[in-house]
Amino acid sequence: MEWSKVKNIIILILLALNGILLFLAAGREYEYRRYQEKARTEVLTTMAANGVSLKADVLPEDAALPALQLEREGMQFEPEQVEALLGPCRREDESGGIRVTYTGEKGRMDAFSSGRFTVEFRSGTMALGDRDAEAYGAGVLEQLGCESELVAREEDDGELRLTFRQIWGGIPVFNCESHLTYRDGELRRMEGQRLCGTEAAASQEKMIAVPTLLIRFLSQRNESGRMFSKITHIEAGYQAASVRPFSLTPVWYIETDTGAYILSGTDGKVLD
């Protein structure tokens, strides 16, 4: 048999094998999707039977986030970041970097090695003018090396309080929040927790599936006496460690009508 005919036969065989593999893969994907839909339908039914309101559009897709370790000895701000905010500063450090105080023309910052910080601004130095408070606040946090998203807005007796959550690589860090207080059209105070550093290591752990997460969450509610009757939001993200070695652990964040909960991304346990 001529080589060209043999080659054509081999090509046809390979094409047939590829077709069979694609067919099998499509079948597996279909079965997986069908199982997912069944599991989601069943968890909605179970929640309703236990007095918990949960809409189908609140259920997110399953997630897969790596656990991250950060290469950073401490979470202190860089001096140039502080000076961009407060102007030229006097720096005081009497605790070996655990707490550093900066005093500048616009106010004072106390920064801690854990990433916690407080800033008090002098009157007349951080006026909003015609600028939007939310955009202005996000820009101030960006000056400090913190990408963020607004998660809460409260107004009371002429005071506006905005809460921003830090974003790390596009993923929310649920326990890193900053609170900005405005009075009389000025930013007067900031306090919060901020994360920085570079990713030094990562490990991929399988995150618990959403239906399983919710069944375990329901079980923990029944056992602990935590009462809620409605789940309004579910989102995957990170929880930051507040001590060395600094790390980011995958978690699930669940908002209910009585409060928010952070659950382990691997086993669904409610975290303190």
C-alpha positions as CSV (number, residue, x, y, z in Angstrom):
1,M,0.0,0.0,0.0
2,E,1.3,3.4,-0.9
3,W,2.5,5.6,2.0
4,S,0.1,8.4,1.1
5,K,-2.9,6.0,1.5
6,V,-1.5,4.8,4.9
7,K,-1.1,8.3,6.0
8,N,-4.7,9.2,5.1
9,I,-6.0,6.2,7.0
10,I,-4.0,7.2,10.1
11,I,-5.4,10.7,9.9
12,L,-8.9,9.4,9.6
13,I,-8.4,7.1,12.7
14,L,-7.0,10.0,14.7
15,L,-9.9,12.2,13.7
16,A,-12.3,9.5,14.7
17,L,-10.6,9.1,18.1
18,N,-10.7,12.8,18.7
19,G,-14.5,12.8,17.9
20,I,-15.1,10.0,20.4
21,L,-13.1,11.8,23.1
22,L,-15.0,15.0,22.5
23,F,-18.3,13.1,22.7
24,L,-17.3,11.5,26.0
25,A,-16.1,14.9,27.4
26,A,-19.4,16.6,26.4
27,G,-21.3,13.7,28.0
28,R,-19.4,14.2,31.3
29,E,-19.9,17.9,31.2
30,Y,-23.7,17.4,30.6
31,E,-23.9,15.0,33.5
32,Y,-22.0,17.4,35.8
33,R,-24.2,20.3,34.9
34,R,-27.3,18.2,35.5
35,Y,-26.0,17.1,38.9
36,Q,-25.2,20.7,39.8
37,E,-28.7,21.9,38.8
38,K,-30.3,19.1,40.8
39,A,-28.2,19.9,43.9
40,R,-29.1,23.6,43.7
41,T,-32.8,22.8,43.4
42,E,-32.6,20.5,46.4
43,V,-30.8,23.0,48.6
44,L,-33.4,25.7,47.8
45,T,-36.1,23.2,48.8
46,T,-34.2,22.3,52.0
47,M,-33.7,25.9,53.0
48,A,-37.4,26.7,52.4
49,A,-38.4,23.7,54.5
50,N,-36.3,25.1,57.4
51,G,-37.7,28.6,57.2
52,V,-34.9,30.2,55.3
53,S,-35.7,32.3,52.2
54,L,-33.1,32.0,49.4
55,K,-33.6,32.9,45.8
56,A,-32.0,30.9,43.0
57,D,-30.3,34.0,41.6
58,V,-28.4,34.5,44.9
59,L,-26.6,31.2,44.4
60,P,-23.1,31.8,42.9
61,E,-21.1,29.4,40.8
62,D,-18.7,27.1,42.6
63,A,-15.3,28.7,43.1
64,A,-11.6,27.7,43.2
65,L,-9.3,30.1,44.9
66,P,-5.6,29.4,45.8
67,A,-4.4,30.0,49.4
68,L,-1.7,32.7,49.2
69,Q,1.3,33.6,51.4
70,L,2.6,37.1,51.3
71,E,6.2,38.1,51.3
72,R,6.2,40.9,53.7
73,E,7.8,41.2,57.2
74,G,5.3,43.9,58.3
75,M,2.3,45.7,56.9
76,Q,3.6,49.2,57.5
77,F,3.0,51.9,54.9
78,E,5.8,53.2,52.8
79,P,6.9,56.8,53.8
80,E,6.2,58.1,50.3
81,Q,2.6,56.8,50.5
82,V,2.0,58.6,53.8
83,E,3.5,61.9,52.5
84,A,1.3,61.7,49.4
85,L,-1.6,61.8,51.8
86,L,-0.4,64.1,54.5
87,G,2.4,66.1,52.9
88,P,6.0,66.2,54.4
89,C,5.9,64.3,57.7
90,R,7.7,63.9,60.9
91,R,8.1,60.2,61.7
92,E,8.2,58.8,65.2
93,D,8.9,55.1,66.0
94,E,9.4,54.1,69.6
95,S,8.3,50.5,69.3
96,G,10.6,49.0,66.7
97,G,8.1,49.3,63.8
98,I,5.1,47.9,65.7
99,R,3.6,51.4,65.8
100,V,4.8,54.3,63.7
101,T,3.3,57.9,64.0
102,Y,3.4,60.3,61.1
103,T,2.6,64.0,61.6
104,G,2.2,66.2,58.6
105,E,0.6,69.5,57.5
106,K,-2.7,67.7,56.8
107,G,-3.0,65.6,60.0
108,R,-1.7,62.6,61.8
109,M,-1.5,58.9,61.1
110,D,-0.8,56.0,63.5
111,A,0.2,52.9,61.5
112,F,0.8,49.4,62.9
113,S,2.8,46.5,61.7
114,S,-0.4,44.4,61.5
115,G,-1.8,46.7,58.8
116,R,-4.1,48.5,61.1
117,F,-4.2,52.3,60.8
118,T,-5.9,55.5,61.9
119,V,-5.7,59.0,60.4
120,E,-7.1,62.2,61.8
121,F,-7.2,65.1,59.3
122,R,-6.9,68.8,60.2
123,S,-10.0,70.9,59.4
124,G,-9.9,72.5,56.0
125,T,-7.2,70.2,54.5
126,M,-9.4,67.5,52.9
127,A,-12.5,69.4,51.6
128,L,-14.6,67.6,49.0
129,G,-15.7,70.6,47.0
130,D,-17.7,69.4,44.0
131,R,-16.1,65.9,44.2
132,D,-18.1,62.7,44.9
133,A,-17.4,61.3,48.4
134,E,-17.2,57.7,47.2
135,A,-14.8,58.4,44.4
136,Y,-12.7,60.7,46.5
137,G,-12.5,58.1,49.3
138,A,-11.5,55.3,46.9
139,G,-8.8,57.6,45.5
140,V,-7.4,58.4,49.0
141,L,-7.2,54.7,49.7
142,E,-5.5,54.1,46.4
143,Q,-2.8,56.6,47.4
144,L,-2.1,54.3,50.3
145,G,-1.7,51.3,48.0
146,C,-5.2,49.8,48.7
147,E,-7.6,48.9,45.8
148,S,-11.1,48.8,47.3
149,E,-14.8,48.7,46.7
150,L,-17.6,50.5,48.6
151,V,-19.7,48.1,50.7
152,A,-21.6,50.4,53.1
153,R,-22.8,54.0,53.3
154,E,-24.3,55.6,56.5
155,E,-25.5,59.1,57.1
156,D,-26.5,60.5,60.5
157,D,-26.8,64.0,61.8
158,G,-24.7,65.6,59.1
159,E,-22.0,62.9,59.2
160,L,-21.3,60.6,56.4
161,R,-19.5,57.2,57.0
162,L,-18.3,55.1,54.1
163,T,-17.0,51.6,54.4
164,F,-14.6,50.2,51.8
165,R,-13.4,46.6,51.4
166,Q,-10.0,45.8,50.1
167,I,-9.6,44.0,46.7
168,W,-6.7,41.7,46.2
169,G,-6.1,40.7,42.6
170,G,-9.8,41.3,41.8
171,I,-10.9,39.2,44.8
172,P,-12.5,40.8,48.0
173,V,-10.7,40.4,51.3
174,F,-13.6,40.4,53.7
175,N,-11.8,41.3,57.0
176,C,-9.8,44.2,55.5
177,E,-12.1,47.2,55.6
178,S,-11.5,50.9,55.9
179,H,-14.0,53.4,57.4
180,L,-13.9,57.0,56.2
181,T,-15.8,59.7,58.1
182,Y,-16.9,63.0,56.5
183,R,-18.2,66.0,58.4
184,D,-19.2,69.4,56.9
185,G,-18.1,68.4,53.4
186,E,-14.6,67.3,54.6
187,L,-12.8,64.0,55.1
188,R,-12.0,64.1,58.8
189,R,-11.0,60.6,59.8
190,M,-9.9,57.2,58.4
191,E,-9.4,53.9,60.2
192,G,-9.1,50.3,59.1
193,Q,-7.1,47.3,58.1
194,R,-4.9,47.2,55.0
195,L,-3.0,44.4,53.4
196,C,0.2,44.7,51.2
197,G,3.1,42.7,50.0
198,T,3.8,40.3,47.1
199,E,2.6,36.7,46.7
200,A,5.4,34.4,47.7
201,A,3.6,31.0,47.5
202,A,0.3,29.5,46.6
203,S,-1.5,26.2,47.2
204,Q,-4.6,25.1,45.4
205,E,-7.2,23.6,47.7
206,K,-10.6,22.4,46.5
207,M,-13.3,24.8,47.8
208,I,-16.5,23.3,49.1
209,A,-19.4,23.3,46.6
210,V,-22.1,25.9,47.2
211,P,-25.0,23.4,47.9
212,T,-22.8,21.5,50.4
213,L,-21.7,24.8,52.0
214,L,-25.4,25.9,52.6
215,I,-26.4,22.6,54.1
216,R,-23.6,22.8,56.5
217,F,-24.3,26.4,57.3
218,L,-27.9,25.5,58.0
219,S,-26.8,22.7,60.3
220,Q,-24.5,25.0,62.2
221,R,-27.4,27.5,62.6
222,N,-29.7,24.9,64.0
223,E,-27.0,23.6,66.4
224,S,-25.7,27.0,67.6
225,G,-29.0,29.0,67.8
226,R,-27.8,31.6,65.3
227,M,-31.1,32.7,63.9
228,F,-31.7,34.1,60.4
229,S,-34.6,33.7,58.0
230,K,-33.2,35.0,54.8
231,I,-29.9,34.7,52.8
232,T,-29.3,37.8,50.6
233,H,-25.8,37.4,49.3
234,I,-23.1,34.7,48.8
235,E,-19.6,35.4,47.6
236,A,-16.2,33.7,47.5
237,G,-13.1,35.7,48.6
238,Y,-10.3,35.8,51.1
239,Q,-9.7,36.2,54.8
240,A,-6.4,37.7,55.7
241,A,-4.3,36.5,58.7
242,S,-3.5,39.3,61.1
243,V,-0.2,37.8,62.3
244,R,3.0,36.6,60.6
245,P,3.3,34.8,58.3
246,F,0.7,36.9,56.5
247,S,-1.6,34.9,54.3
248,L,-4.8,34.9,52.4
249,T,-7.2,32.0,53.0
250,P,-10.1,31.2,50.7
251,V,-13.5,31.7,52.4
252,W,-17.2,32.0,51.6
253,Y,-19.0,35.2,52.7
254,I,-22.8,34.9,53.4
255,E,-25.1,37.9,54.2
256,T,-28.3,37.2,56.1
257,D,-31.1,39.3,57.5
258,T,-29.5,39.2,60.9
259,G,-25.8,39.7,60.0
260,A,-22.9,38.5,57.8
261,Y,-20.9,35.3,58.3
262,I,-17.5,34.1,57.0
263,L,-17.2,30.4,56.4
264,S,-14.1,28.3,55.7
265,G,-13.7,27.7,52.0
266,T,-12.6,24.1,52.5
267,D,-15.1,22.7,55.0
268,G,-17.8,25.4,55.5
269,K,-17.2,25.9,59.2
270,V,-18.3,29.3,60.5
271,L,-15.1,31.3,61.3
272,D,-14.9,33.7,64.3
